[in-house]
């Protein structure tokens, strides 16, 4: 069974921010600053402690 390729690219930058880009839809991209990730993680991590950090960050973009 072949897996469908992901339709997004995620890069973590040196300052901790994360850049998302949809590879199927030109222009659909977002830079999430590290401060925003920290703020959101305080709300979300305790609700979903088994989710890994990249899953929390992806939820912010989704």
mmCIF file of the N, C-alpha and C atoms, coordinates in Angstrom:
data_MODEL
# 
_entry.id   MODEL 
# 
loop_
_atom_site.group_PDB 
_atom_site.id 
_atom_site.type_symbol 
_atom_site.label_atom_id 
_atom_site.label_alt_id 
_atom_site.label_comp_id 
_atom_site.label_asym_id 
_atom_site.label_entity_id 
_atom_site.label_seq_id 
_atom_site.pdbx_PDB_ins_code 
_atom_site.Cartn_x 
_atom_site.Cartn_y 
_atom_site.Cartn_z 
_atom_site.occupancy 
_atom_site.B_iso_or_equiv 
_atom_site.pdbx_formal_charge 
_atom_site.auth_seq_id 
_atom_site.auth_comp_id 
_atom_site.auth_asym_id 
_atom_site.auth_atom_id 
_atom_site.pdbx_PDB_model_num 
ATOM 1   N N  . UNK A 1 1  ? 0.852  -1.187 0.000  1.00 0.00 ? 1  UNK A N  1 
ATOM 2   C CA . UNK A 1 1  ? 0.000  0.000  0.000  1.00 0.00 ? 1  UNK A CA 1 
ATOM 3   C C  . UNK A 1 1  ? 0.892  1.243  0.000  1.00 0.00 ? 1  UNK A C  1 
ATOM 4   N N  . UNK A 1 2  ? 0.663  2.142  -0.928 1.00 0.00 ? 2  UNK A N  1 
ATOM 5   C CA . UNK A 1 2  ? 1.437  3.392  -1.000 1.00 0.00 ? 2  UNK A CA 1 
ATOM 6   C C  . UNK A 1 2  ? 0.792  4.467  -0.168 1.00 0.00 ? 2  UNK A C  1 
ATOM 7   N N  . UNK A 1 3  ? 1.621  5.207  0.529  1.00 0.00 ? 3  UNK A N  1 
ATOM 8   C CA . UNK A 1 3  ? 1.125  6.349  1.290  1.00 0.00 ? 3  UNK A CA 1 
ATOM 9   C C  . UNK A 1 3  ? 1.097  7.575  0.400  1.00 0.00 ? 3  UNK A C  1 
ATOM 10  N N  . UNK A 1 4  ? 0.075  8.375  0.571  1.00 0.00 ? 4  UNK A N  1 
ATOM 11  C CA . UNK A 1 4  ? -0.016 9.645  -0.148 1.00 0.00 ? 4  UNK A CA 1 
ATOM 12  C C  . UNK A 1 4  ? 0.999  10.615 0.454  1.00 0.00 ? 4  UNK A C  1 
ATOM 13  N N  . UNK A 1 5  ? 1.743  11.338 -0.374 1.00 0.00 ? 5  UNK A N  1 
ATOM 14  C CA . UNK A 1 5  ? 2.704  12.313 0.175  1.00 0.00 ? 5  UNK A CA 1 
ATOM 15  C C  . UNK A 1 5  ? 1.990  13.420 0.931  1.00 0.00 ? 5  UNK A C  1 
ATOM 16  N N  . UNK A 1 6  ? 2.667  13.943 1.933  1.00 0.00 ? 6  UNK A N  1 
ATOM 17  C CA . UNK A 1 6  ? 2.080  15.054 2.691  1.00 0.00 ? 6  UNK A CA 1 
ATOM 18  C C  . UNK A 1 6  ? 1.936  16.262 1.788  1.00 0.00 ? 6  UNK A C  1 
ATOM 19  N N  . UNK A 1 7  ? 0.918  17.042 2.033  1.00 0.00 ? 7  UNK A N  1 
ATOM 20  C CA . UNK A 1 7  ? 0.687  18.226 1.210  1.00 0.00 ? 7  UNK A CA 1 
ATOM 21  C C  . UNK A 1 7  ? 1.185  19.488 1.894  1.00 0.00 ? 7  UNK A C  1 
ATOM 22  N N  . UNK A 1 8  ? 2.084  19.319 2.871  1.00 0.00 ? 8  UNK A N  1 
ATOM 23  C CA . UNK A 1 8  ? 2.648  20.479 3.539  1.00 0.00 ? 8  UNK A CA 1 
ATOM 24  C C  . UNK A 1 8  ? 4.122  20.245 3.844  1.00 0.00 ? 8  UNK A C  1 
ATOM 25  N N  . UNK A 1 9  ? 4.814  21.336 4.044  1.00 0.00 ? 9  UNK A N  1 
ATOM 26  C CA . UNK A 1 9  ? 6.218  21.316 4.446  1.00 0.00 ? 9  UNK A CA 1 
ATOM 27  C C  . UNK A 1 9  ? 6.306  22.091 5.747  1.00 0.00 ? 9  UNK A C  1 
ATOM 28  N N  . UNK A 1 10 ? 7.038  21.560 6.707  1.00 0.00 ? 10 UNK A N  1 
ATOM 29  C CA . UNK A 1 10 ? 7.187  22.219 8.000  1.00 0.00 ? 10 UNK A CA 1 
ATOM 30  C C  . UNK A 1 10 ? 8.679  22.344 8.286  1.00 0.00 ? 10 UNK A C  1 
ATOM 31  N N  . UNK A 1 11 ? 9.124  23.552 8.584  1.00 0.00 ? 11 UNK A N  1 
ATOM 32  C CA . UNK A 1 11 ? 10.531 23.791 8.934  1.00 0.00 ? 11 UNK A CA 1 
ATOM 33  C C  . UNK A 1 11 ? 10.612 24.536 10.252 1.00 0.00 ? 11 UNK A C  1 
ATOM 34  N N  . UNK A 1 12 ? 11.466 24.047 11.134 1.00 0.00 ? 12 UNK A N  1 
ATOM 35  C CA . UNK A 1 12 ? 11.727 24.735 12.396 1.00 0.00 ? 12 UNK A CA 1 
ATOM 36  C C  . UNK A 1 12 ? 12.948 25.621 12.173 1.00 0.00 ? 12 UNK A C  1 
ATOM 37  N N  . UNK A 1 13 ? 12.806 26.903 12.481 1.00 0.00 ? 13 UNK A N  1 
ATOM 38  C CA . UNK A 1 13 ? 13.882 27.866 12.274 1.00 0.00 ? 13 UNK A CA 1 
ATOM 39  C C  . UNK A 1 13 ? 14.741 27.977 13.536 1.00 0.00 ? 13 UNK A C  1 
ATOM 40  N N  . UNK A 1 14 ? 15.902 28.583 13.408 1.00 0.00 ? 14 UNK A N  1 
ATOM 41  C CA . UNK A 1 14 ? 16.856 28.692 14.518 1.00 0.00 ? 14 UNK A CA 1 
ATOM 42  C C  . UNK A 1 14 ? 16.280 29.378 15.754 1.00 0.00 ? 14 UNK A C  1 
ATOM 43  N N  . UNK A 1 15 ? 15.358 30.307 15.562 1.00 0.00 ? 15 UNK A N  1 
ATOM 44  C CA . UNK A 1 15 ? 14.786 31.034 16.704 1.00 0.00 ? 15 UNK A CA 1 
ATOM 45  C C  . UNK A 1 15 ? 13.611 30.291 17.352 1.00 0.00 ? 15 UNK A C  1 
ATOM 46  N N  . UNK A 1 16 ? 13.301 29.092 16.866 1.00 0.00 ? 16 UNK A N  1 
ATOM 47  C CA . UNK A 1 16 ? 12.224 28.292 17.438 1.00 0.00 ? 16 UNK A CA 1 
ATOM 48  C C  . UNK A 1 16 ? 10.892 28.462 16.732 1.00 0.00 ? 16 UNK A C  1 
ATOM 49  N N  . UNK A 1 17 ? 10.809 29.435 15.829 1.00 0.00 ? 17 UNK A N  1 
ATOM 50  C CA . UNK A 1 17 ? 9.568  29.602 15.080 1.00 0.00 ? 17 UNK A CA 1 
ATOM 51  C C  . UNK A 1 17 ? 9.448  28.478 14.049 1.00 0.00 ? 17 UNK A C  1 
ATOM 52  N N  . UNK A 1 18 ? 8.240  28.288 13.543 1.00 0.00 ? 18 UNK A N  1 
ATOM 53  C CA . UNK A 1 18 ? 7.979  27.204 12.593 1.00 0.00 ? 18 UNK A CA 1 
ATOM 54  C C  . UNK A 1 18 ? 7.332  27.785 11.345 1.00 0.00 ? 18 UNK A C  1 
ATOM 55  N N  . UNK A 1 19 ? 7.836  27.366 10.190 1.00 0.00 ? 19 UNK A N  1 
ATOM 56  C CA . UNK A 1 19 ? 7.301  27.810 8.909  1.00 0.00 ? 19 UNK A CA 1 
ATOM 57  C C  . UNK A 1 19 ? 6.547  26.649 8.273  1.00 0.00 ? 19 UNK A C  1 
ATOM 58  N N  . UNK A 1 20 ? 5.275  26.862 7.947  1.00 0.00 ? 20 UNK A N  1 
ATOM 59  C CA . UNK A 1 20 ? 4.454  25.880 7.253  1.00 0.00 ? 20 UNK A CA 1 
ATOM 60  C C  . UNK A 1 20 ? 4.178  26.376 5.848  1.00 0.00 ? 20 UNK A C  1 
ATOM 61  N N  . UNK A 1 21 ? 4.177  25.438 4.901  1.00 0.00 ? 21 UNK A N  1 
ATOM 62  C CA . UNK A 1 21 ? 3.846  25.776 3.520  1.00 0.00 ? 21 UNK A CA 1 
ATOM 63  C C  . UNK A 1 21 ? 3.088  24.605 2.918  1.00 0.00 ? 21 UNK A C  1 
ATOM 64  N N  . UNK A 1 22 ? 1.953  24.889 2.304  1.00 0.00 ? 22 UNK A N  1 
ATOM 65  C CA . UNK A 1 22 ? 1.195  23.867 1.601  1.00 0.00 ? 22 UNK A CA 1 
ATOM 66  C C  . UNK A 1 22 ? 1.860  23.657 0.253  1.00 0.00 ? 22 UNK A C  1 
ATOM 67  N N  . UNK A 1 23 ? 2.221  22.432 -0.061 1.00 0.00 ? 23 UNK A N  1 
ATOM 68  C CA . UNK A 1 23 ? 2.928  22.146 -1.313 1.00 0.00 ? 23 UNK A CA 1 
ATOM 69  C C  . UNK A 1 23 ? 1.982  21.998 -2.499 1.00 0.00 ? 23 UNK A C  1 
ATOM 70  N N  . UNK A 1 24 ? 0.698  21.905 -2.231 1.00 0.00 ? 24 UNK A N  1 
ATOM 71  C CA . UNK A 1 24 ? -0.284 21.751 -3.299 1.00 0.00 ? 24 UNK A CA 1 
ATOM 72  C C  . UNK A 1 24 ? -0.943 23.073 -3.696 1.00 0.00 ? 24 UNK A C  1 
ATOM 73  N N  . UNK A 1 25 ? -1.018 24.003 -2.750 1.00 0.00 ? 25 UNK A N  1 
ATOM 74  C CA . UNK A 1 25 ? -1.708 25.269 -2.994 1.00 0.00 ? 25 UNK A CA 1 
ATOM 75  C C  . UNK A 1 25 ? -0.703 26.418 -2.871 1.00 0.00 ? 25 UNK A C  1 
ATOM 76  N N  . UNK A 1 26 ? -0.271 27.004 -3.988 1.00 0.00 ? 26 UNK A N  1 
ATOM 77  C CA . UNK A 1 26 ? 0.692  28.105 -3.933 1.00 0.00 ? 26 UNK A CA 1 
ATOM 78  C C  . UNK A 1 26 ? 0.160  29.272 -3.099 1.00 0.00 ? 26 UNK A C  1 
ATOM 79  N N  . UNK A 1 27 ? 1.030  29.838 -2.282 1.00 0.00 ? 27 UNK A N  1 
ATOM 80  C CA . UNK A 1 27 ? 0.671  31.000 -1.475 1.00 0.00 ? 27 UNK A CA 1 
ATOM 81  C C  . UNK A 1 27 ? 0.080  30.672 -0.118 1.00 0.00 ? 27 UNK A C  1 
ATOM 82  N N  . UNK A 1 28 ? -0.254 29.414 0.121  1.00 0.00 ? 28 UNK A N  1 
ATOM 83  C CA . UNK A 1 28 ? -0.805 29.029 1.416  1.00 0.00 ? 28 UNK A CA 1 
ATOM 84  C C  . UNK A 1 28 ? 0.366  28.656 2.325  1.00 0.00 ? 28 UNK A C  1 
ATOM 85  N N  . UNK A 1 29 ? 0.778  29.619 3.135  1.00 0.00 ? 29 UNK A N  1 
ATOM 86  C CA . UNK A 1 29 ? 1.915  29.424 4.030  1.00 0.00 ? 29 UNK A CA 1 
ATOM 87  C C  . UNK A 1 29 ? 1.748  30.287 5.261  1.00 0.00 ? 29 UNK A C  1 
ATOM 88  N N  . UNK A 1 30 ? 2.472  29.903 6.310  1.00 0.00 ? 30 UNK A N  1 
ATOM 89  C CA . UNK A 1 30 ? 2.377  30.661 7.563  1.00 0.00 ? 30 UNK A CA 1 
ATOM 90  C C  . UNK A 1 30 ? 3.639  30.470 8.381  1.00 0.00 ? 30 UNK A C  1 
ATOM 91  N N  . UNK A 1 31 ? 4.111  31.564 8.946  1.00 0.00 ? 31 UNK A N  1 
ATOM 92  C CA . UNK A 1 31 ? 5.218  31.525 9.901  1.00 0.00 ? 31 UNK A CA 1 
ATOM 93  C C  . UNK A 1 31 ? 4.606  31.684 11.290 1.00 0.00 ? 31 UNK A C  1 
ATOM 94  N N  . UNK A 1 32 ? 4.845  30.707 12.155 1.00 0.00 ? 32 UNK A N  1 
ATOM 95  C CA . UNK A 1 32 ? 4.314  30.759 13.515 1.00 0.00 ? 32 UNK A CA 1 
ATOM 96  C C  . UNK A 1 32 ? 5.476  31.100 14.440 1.00 0.00 ? 32 UNK A C  1 
ATOM 97  N N  . UNK A 1 33 ? 5.468  32.297 15.032 1.00 0.00 ? 33 UNK A N  1 
ATOM 98  C CA . UNK A 1 33 ? 6.563  32.708 15.920 1.00 0.00 ? 33 UNK A CA 1 
ATOM 99  C C  . UNK A 1 33 ? 6.626  31.833 17.173 1.00 0.00 ? 33 UNK A C  1 
ATOM 100 N N  . UNK A 1 34 ? 7.824  31.682 17.701 1.00 0.00 ? 34 UNK A N  1 
ATOM 101 C CA . UNK A 1 34 ? 8.042  30.860 18.891 1.00 0.00 ? 34 UNK A CA 1 
ATOM 102 C C  . UNK A 1 34 ? 7.181  31.333 20.063 1.00 0.00 ? 34 UNK A C  1 
ATOM 103 N N  . UNK A 1 35 ? 7.037  32.636 20.236 1.00 0.00 ? 35 UNK A N  1 
ATOM 104 C CA . UNK A 1 35 ? 6.214  33.172 21.331 1.00 0.00 ? 35 UNK A CA 1 
ATOM 105 C C  . UNK A 1 35 ? 4.760  32.702 21.210 1.00 0.00 ? 35 UNK A C  1 
ATOM 106 N N  . UNK A 1 36 ? 4.244  32.641 19.994 1.00 0.00 ? 36 UNK A N  1 
ATOM 107 C CA . UNK A 1 36 ? 2.877  32.168 19.773 1.00 0.00 ? 36 UNK A CA 1 
ATOM 108 C C  . UNK A 1 36 ? 2.759  30.670 20.079 1.00 0.00 ? 36 UNK A C  1 
ATOM 109 N N  . UNK A 1 37 ? 3.802  29.914 19.741 1.00 0.00 ? 37 UNK A N  1 
ATOM 110 C CA . UNK A 1 37 ? 3.823  28.475 20.044 1.00 0.00 ? 37 UNK A CA 1 
ATOM 111 C C  . UNK A 1 37 ? 3.802  28.263 21.551 1.00 0.00 ? 37 UNK A C  1 
ATOM 112 N N  . UNK A 1 38 ? 4.613  29.035 22.275 1.00 0.00 ? 38 UNK A N  1 
ATOM 113 C CA . UNK A 1 38 ? 4.638  28.913 23.738 1.00 0.00 ? 38 UNK A CA 1 
ATOM 114 C C  . UNK A 1 38 ? 3.281  29.256 24.354 1.00 0.00 ? 38 UNK A C  1 
ATOM 115 N N  . UNK A 1 39 ? 2.680  30.331 23.879 1.00 0.00 ? 39 UNK A N  1 
ATOM 116 C CA . UNK A 1 39 ? 1.386  30.755 24.411 1.00 0.00 ? 39 UNK A CA 1 
ATOM 117 C C  . UNK A 1 39 ? 0.323  29.682 24.175 1.00 0.00 ? 39 UNK A C  1 
ATOM 118 N N  . UNK A 1 40 ? 0.268  29.150 22.975 1.00 0.00 ? 40 UNK A N  1 
ATOM 119 C CA . UNK A 1 40 ? -0.720 28.124 22.647 1.00 0.00 ? 40 UNK A CA 1 
ATOM 120 C C  . UNK A 1 40 ? -0.440 26.822 23.386 1.00 0.00 ? 40 UNK A C  1 
ATOM 121 N N  . UNK A 1 41 ? 0.829  26.522 23.593 1.00 0.00 ? 41 UNK A N  1 
ATOM 122 C CA . UNK A 1 41 ? 1.168  25.258 24.248 1.00 0.00 ? 41 UNK A CA 1 
ATOM 123 C C  . UNK A 1 41 ? 0.709  25.240 25.702 1.00 0.00 ? 41 UNK A C  1 
ATOM 124 N N  . UNK A 1 42 ? 0.687  26.369 26.337 1.00 0.00 ? 42 UNK A N  1 
ATOM 125 C CA . UNK A 1 42 ? 0.226  26.436 27.733 1.00 0.00 ? 42 UNK A CA 1 
ATOM 126 C C  . UNK A 1 42 ? -1.254 26.048 27.831 1.00 0.00 ? 42 UNK A C  1 
ATOM 127 N N  . UNK A 1 43 ? -2.027 26.415 26.811 1.00 0.00 ? 43 UNK A N  1 
ATOM 128 C CA . UNK A 1 43 ? -3.452 26.066 26.789 1.00 0.00 ? 43 UNK A CA 1 
ATOM 129 C C  . UNK A 1 43 ? -3.660 24.600 26.400 1.00 0.00 ? 43 UNK A C  1 
ATOM 130 N N  . UNK A 1 44 ? -2.950 24.150 25.381 1.00 0.00 ? 44 UNK A N  1 
ATOM 131 C CA . UNK A 1 44 ? -3.255 22.880 24.739 1.00 0.00 ? 44 UNK A CA 1 
ATOM 132 C C  . UNK A 1 44 ? -2.533 21.675 25.343 1.00 0.00 ? 44 UNK A C  1 
ATOM 133 N N  . UNK A 1 45 ? -1.299 21.853 25.822 1.00 0.00 ? 45 UNK A N  1 
ATOM 134 C CA . UNK A 1 45 ? -0.526 20.704 26.283 1.00 0.00 ? 45 UNK A CA 1 
ATOM 135 C C  . UNK A 1 45 ? -1.194 19.965 27.426 1.00 0.00 ? 45 UNK A C  1 
ATOM 136 N N  . UNK A 1 46 ? -1.755 20.703 28.369 1.00 0.00 ? 46 UNK A N  1 
ATOM 137 C CA . UNK A 1 46 ? -2.355 20.012 29.505 1.00 0.00 ? 46 UNK A CA 1 
ATOM 138 C C  . UNK A 1 46 ? -3.629 19.270 29.112 1.00 0.00 ? 46 UNK A C  1 
ATOM 139 N N  . UNK A 1 47 ? -4.276 19.699 28.034 1.00 0.00 ? 47 UNK A N  1 
ATOM 140 C CA . UNK A 1 47 ? -5.458 18.993 27.544 1.00 0.00 ? 47 UNK A CA 1 
ATOM 141 C C  . UNK A 1 47 ? -5.097 17.716 26.787 1.00 0.00 ? 47 UNK A C  1 
ATOM 142 N N  . UNK A 1 48 ? -3.942 17.729 26.139 1.00 0.00 ? 48 UNK A N  1 
ATOM 143 C CA . UNK A 1 48 ? -3.501 16.603 25.315 1.00 0.00 ? 48 UNK A CA 1 
ATOM 144 C C  . UNK A 1 48 ? -2.041 16.262 25.630 1.00 0.00 ? 48 UNK A C  1 
ATOM 145 N N  . UNK A 1 49 ? -1.744 15.757 26.824 1.00 0.00 ? 49 UNK A N  1 
ATOM 146 C CA . UNK A 1 49 ? -0.352 15.540 27.218 1.00 0.00 ? 49 UNK A CA 1 
ATOM 147 C C  . UNK A 1 49 ? 0.376  14.465 26.411 1.00 0.00 ? 49 UNK A C  1 
ATOM 148 N N  . UNK A 1 50 ? -0.343 13.602 25.709 1.00 0.00 ? 50 UNK A N  1 
ATOM 149 C CA . UNK A 1 50 ? 0.305  12.532 24.942 1.00 0.00 ? 50 UNK A CA 1 
ATOM 150 C C  . UNK A 1 50 ? 0.672  12.952 23.524 1.00 0.00 ? 50 UNK A C  1 
ATOM 151 N N  . UNK A 1 51 ? 0.243  14.117 23.135 1.00 0.00 ? 51 UNK A N  1 
ATOM 152 C CA . UNK A 1 51 ? 0.559  14.630 21.792 1.00 0.00 ? 51 UNK A CA 1 
ATOM 153 C C  . UNK A 1 51 ? 1.966  15.207 21.803 1.00 0.00 ? 51 UNK A C  1 
ATOM 154 N N  . UNK A 1 52 ? 2.730  14.945 20.753 1.00 0.00 ? 52 UNK A N  1 
ATOM 155 C CA . UNK A 1 52 ? 4.086  15.486 20.679 1.00 0.00 ? 52 UNK A CA 1 
ATOM 156 C C  . UNK A 1 52 ? 4.047  16.961 20.259 1.00 0.00 ? 52 UNK A C  1 
ATOM 157 N N  . UNK A 1 53 ? 5.157  17.658 20.475 1.00 0.00 ? 53 UNK A N  1 
ATOM 158 C CA . UNK A 1 53 ? 5.210  19.097 20.191 1.00 0.00 ? 53 UNK A CA 1 
ATOM 159 C C  . UNK A 1 53 ? 4.858  19.405 18.745 1.00 0.00 ? 53 UNK A C  1 
ATOM 160 N N  . UNK A 1 54 ? 5.376  18.650 17.789 1.00 0.00 ? 54 UNK A N  1 
ATOM 161 C CA . UNK A 1 54 ? 5.080  18.957 16.382 1.00 0.00 ? 54 UNK A CA 1 
ATOM 162 C C  . UNK A 1 54 ? 3.589  18.816 16.103 1.00 0.00 ? 54 UNK A C  1 
ATOM 163 N N  . UNK A 1 55 ? 2.891  17.925 16.808 1.00 0.00 ? 55 UNK A N  1 
ATOM 164 C CA . UNK A 1 55 ? 1.456  17.784 16.613 1.00 0.00 ? 55 UNK A CA 1 
ATOM 165 C C  . UNK A 1 55 ? 0.705  19.005 17.144 1.00 0.00 ? 55 UNK A C  1 
ATOM 166 N N  . UNK A 1 56 ? 1.176  19.561 18.249 1.00 0.00 ? 56 UNK A N  1 
ATOM 167 C CA . UNK A 1 56 ? 0.576  20.783 18.774 1.00 0.00 ? 56 UNK A CA 1 
ATOM 168 C C  . UNK A 1 56 ? 0.775  21.942 17.807 1.00 0.00 ? 56 UNK A C  1 
ATOM 169 N N  . UNK A 1 57 ? 1.985  22.050 17.272 1.00 0.00 ? 57 UNK A N  1 
ATOM 170 C CA . UNK A 1 57 ? 2.290  23.136 16.337 1.00 0.00 ? 57 UNK A CA 1 
ATOM 171 C C  . UNK A 1 57 ? 1.479  22.958 15.055 1.00 0.00 ? 57 UNK A C  1 
ATOM 172 N N  . UNK A 1 58 ? 1.386  21.733 14.574 1.00 0.00 ? 58 UNK A N  1 
ATOM 173 C CA . UNK A 1 58 ? 0.610  21.478 13.356 1.00 0.00 ? 58 UNK A CA 1 
ATOM 174 C C  . UNK A 1 58 ? -0.856 21.861 13.565 1.00 0.00 ? 58 UNK A C  1 
ATOM 175 N N  . UNK A 1 59 ? -1.396 21.606 14.746 1.00 0.00 ? 59 UNK A N  1 
ATOM 176 C CA . UNK A 1 59 ? -2.786 21.955 15.044 1.00 0.00 ? 59 UNK A CA 1 
ATOM 177 C C  . UNK A 1 59 ? -2.993 23.471 14.935 1.00 0.00 ? 59 UNK A C  1 
ATOM 178 N N  . UNK A 1 60 ? -1.970 24.256 15.264 1.00 0.00 ? 60 UNK A N  1 
ATOM 179 C CA . UNK A 1 60 ? -2.072 25.713 15.162 1.00 0.00 ? 60 UNK A CA 1 
ATOM 180 C C  . UNK A 1 60 ? -2.204 26.138 13.684 1.00 0.00 ? 60 UNK A C  1 
ATOM 181 N N  . UNK A 1 61 ? -1.592 25.388 12.792 1.00 0.00 ? 61 UNK A N  1 
ATOM 182 C CA . UNK A 1 61 ? -1.615 25.720 11.360 1.00 0.00 ? 61 UNK A CA 1 
ATOM 183 C C  . UNK A 1 61 ? -2.856 25.182 10.683 1.00 0.00 ? 61 UNK A C  1 
ATOM 184 N N  . UNK A 1 62 ? -3.318 24.034 11.122 1.00 0.00 ? 62 UNK A N  1 
ATOM 185 C CA . UNK A 1 62 ? -4.420 23.337 10.473 1.00 0.00 ? 62 UNK A CA 1 
ATOM 186 C C  . UNK A 1 62 ? -5.699 24.108 10.492 1.00 0.00 ? 62 UNK A C  1 
# 
